[in-house]
Amino acid sequence: MKPIDDLDQRGEDLPLLEGIRTARAIRRLASDPVPAALIRKVCEAGTFAPSGGNRQPWIFVAVTEPERRAFIAKLYLEAFRRYIAPAFETAAKDKAFPEAKLRNMKAALHLAEHLHEVPVHLFVAGWTRRGETQSQALYPCIQNILLACRAVGLGASLTTAHLTHREEIDRYLGLSERTPTCALLPIGWPKGKFGRPPRESVDAKLHFERFVAPSV
């Protein structure tokens, strides 16, 4: 567990672009508790995301009690194993299956199998508008939270595998059809290290004036 220092100042000195470039998904997390003040801090960062009309539709539900985490983890693991099984079957048959992709799959499965041990299950939900989830506000909010986790030294990742059981989980969290969850962020002290994830050059993605398809 990281030493608990001045939580108000923790993460305040990380340069923005460095944080963006090194905020990789961390799915191997220690079970040590995370101070509520740090969860509040990263959620506060989320509230500075843009939202249409400044409606600020986000709702955060941090699940920390072991028995409640266990209930969520059981449903999550069931859904995730069903989701990931075809990919592992493909990898087992294909000798040329990309090693990097297989590592990511194994890390995601590790998270699913150990989700009950992760100290914070942070659900991001939001008020609907005209019957629709306000994703255009909630996902920038989520990115802010992930960047704030990087700044304060917490590992985190974004998953939506719980949505298979969204109705049951939302009800368990006290949420309604008007305030559905859109994502789960498992948060804890990282067992791995922060660092730049592999990325293609922006020059392969950036176009001026109009898109030009790459030649085959």
C-alpha positions in Angstrom: 0.0 0.0 0.0 1.3 3.5 -0.8 2.1 5.7 2.1 -0.7 8.1 2.8 0.7 11.6 2.5 -1.0 15.0 2.0 -4.0 13.9 0.0 -4.9 17.4 -1.0 -1.6 17.8 -2.8 -1.3 14.3 -4.1 -1.2 14.3 -7.9 -1.2 18.0 -8.3 2.3 18.2 -9.8 2.0 15.6 -12.6 2.3 17.4 -16.0 -0.9 17.1 -17.9 0.5 15.6 -21.2 2.7 13.2 -19.3 -0.4 11.9 -17.4 -2.3 11.5 -20.7 0.5 9.6 -22.3 1.1 7.3 -19.4 -2.4 6.6 -18.1 -2.6 3.0 -19.4 -5.2 0.6 -18.2 -4.0 -1.2 -15.1 -6.0 -4.4 -14.3 -3.7 -6.0 -11.7 -4.5 -4.3 -8.5 -3.7 -4.8 -4.8 -6.4 -5.4 -2.3 -5.2 -2.6 0.1 -7.9 0.0 0.9 -8.0 3.3 -0.9 -8.8 6.4 1.2 -12.3 7.8 0.6 -10.7 11.2 0.2 -8.8 10.0 -2.9 -12.0 8.5 -4.4 -13.6 11.9 -3.8 -10.7 13.6 -5.5 -10.7 11.6 -8.7 -14.5 11.9 -8.9 -14.2 15.6 -8.5 -11.9 15.6 -11.5 -14.7 13.9 -13.4 -17.1 16.7 -12.6 -15.0 19.1 -14.6 -15.8 17.4 -17.9 -17.9 19.3 -20.4 -21.6 18.6 -20.7 -24.2 20.0 -23.0 -26.0 22.9 -21.3 -23.8 22.3 -18.3 -26.3 19.7 -17.2 -23.7 17.6 -15.3 -25.7 14.4 -15.5 -23.0 12.2 -13.8 -23.6 10.1 -10.7 -20.8 8.2 -9.0 -21.4 5.1 -6.8 -18.3 3.8 -5.1 -18.7 0.2 -3.8 -16.2 -0.6 -1.1 -17.8 -3.1 1.3 -16.4 -6.6 0.7 -19.8 -8.4 0.6 -21.2 -5.9 -1.9 -18.1 -6.1 -4.1 -18.4 -9.9 -4.0 -22.0 -9.7 -5.3 -21.0 -7.5 -8.2 -17.9 -9.6 -8.9 -19.9 -12.8 -9.2 -22.2 -11.3 -11.9 -19.3 -9.6 -13.6 -17.2 -12.8 -13.9 -20.1 -14.8 -15.3 -20.6 -12.2 -18.0 -17.0 -11.7 -18.8 -16.1 -15.4 -19.1 -18.9 -15.8 -21.6 -17.7 -12.7 -23.5 -14.0 -13.6 -23.6 -14.3 -17.4 -24.3 -14.5 -17.2 -28.1 -11.3 -15.0 -28.2 -9.4 -17.6 -26.1 -10.7 -20.4 -28.3 -9.4 -18.5 -31.4 -6.0 -17.9 -29.7 -5.6 -21.5 -28.8 -6.1 -22.5 -32.5 -4.1 -19.8 -34.1 -0.3 -20.1 -33.7 0.1 -16.6 -35.2 -2.3 -15.0 -32.7 -0.8 -11.7 -31.5 1.1 -12.1 -28.2 0.3 -8.5 -27.2 -3.4 -9.1 -27.7 -3.2 -12.4 -25.7 -1.5 -10.6 -22.8 -4.3 -8.0 -22.7 -6.9 -10.8 -22.7 -5.2 -12.5 -19.8 -5.0 -9.2 -17.9 -8.7 -8.6 -18.4 -9.5 -12.1 -17.3 -7.3 -11.7 -14.2 -9.3 -8.6 -13.3 -12.6 -10.5 -13.7 -11.3 -13.4 -11.6 -10.1 -11.0 -8.8 -12.7 -8.3 -9.0 -14.0 -9.1 -5.6 -10.5 -8.2 -4.2 -10.3 -4.8 -5.9 -11.0 -2.3 -3.1 -13.1 0.2 -5.1 -15.8 -0.6 -7.7 -16.6 2.9 -9.1 -19.7 2.9 -11.1 -20.4 5.9 -13.4 -24.1 6.5 -14.0 -26.1 9.5 -15.2 -29.4 11.0 -15.7 -31.0 10.3 -19.0 -32.3 13.0 -21.3 -35.2 12.4 -23.6 -34.8 8.7 -22.8 -31.2 8.5 -23.9 -28.0 8.1 -21.9 -25.9 11.3 -22.0 -22.8 9.5 -23.1 -21.3 12.6 -24.7 -20.9 13.9 -21.1 -20.3 10.7 -19.2 -17.3 9.4 -21.2 -15.3 12.6 -21.0 -16.1 12.5 -17.3 -14.8 9.0 -17.1 -11.6 9.9 -18.9 -11.0 12.7 -16.4 -11.4 10.2 -13.6 -8.9 7.8 -15.2 -6.4 10.6 -15.7 -6.9 11.7 -12.1 -6.2 8.1 -10.9 -3.0 8.2 -12.9 -2.1 11.5 -11.2 -2.7 10.3 -7.6 -1.0 6.9 -8.2 -4.1 4.7 -8.5 -4.5 2.0 -11.0 -7.7 1.9 -13.0 -9.4 0.7 -16.2 -12.7 1.1 -17.9 -15.0 -1.8 -18.4 -18.6 -2.2 -19.5 -18.9 -6.0 -19.1 -21.3 -5.5 -16.1 -23.9 -4.2 -18.6 -25.0 -7.8 -19.3 -26.5 -7.6 -15.8 -27.1 -3.9 -15.7 -30.7 -4.0 -14.5 -29.9 -6.2 -11.6 -26.7 -4.3 -10.7 -28.3 -0.9 -11.1 -31.2 -1.9 -8.8 -28.6 -3.2 -6.3 -26.9 0.2 -6.4 -30.2 2.1 -5.9 -30.3 3.4 -9.4 -33.3 3.5 -11.7 -34.1 3.4 -15.5 -33.6 7.2 -15.4 -30.1 6.9 -13.9 -28.5 3.9 -15.6 -24.8 2.9 -15.2 -22.6 3.2 -18.3 -19.3 2.0 -17.0 -17.4 0.4 -14.1 -14.0 1.6 -13.1 -12.1 -1.0 -10.8 -9.7 1.2 -8.8 -6.9 0.2 -6.5 -3.1 0.5 -5.9 -1.4 -0.8 -9.0 0.8 -3.9 -9.0 2.2 -2.9 -12.3 3.8 0.3 -13.5 2.5 3.3 -15.3 4.0 3.9 -18.8 3.3 4.6 -22.4 1.1 2.0 -24.0 1.9 1.1 -27.6 0.3 3.4 -30.1 0.4 4.0 -33.8 1.8 7.3 -35.0 -0.7 10.1 -35.0 0.5 10.8 -38.5 -1.3 7.7 -39.6 -4.5 8.9 -38.1 -4.5 12.7 -38.7 -5.9 14.1 -41.9 -6.4 17.7 -43.0 -9.4 18.8 -45.0 -10.6 15.3 -45.9 -9.9 11.7 -45.1 -7.6 9.8 -47.5 -7.9 6.0 -47.2 -4.5 4.2 -47.0 -3.5 2.3 -50.0 -3.7 -1.5 -49.7 
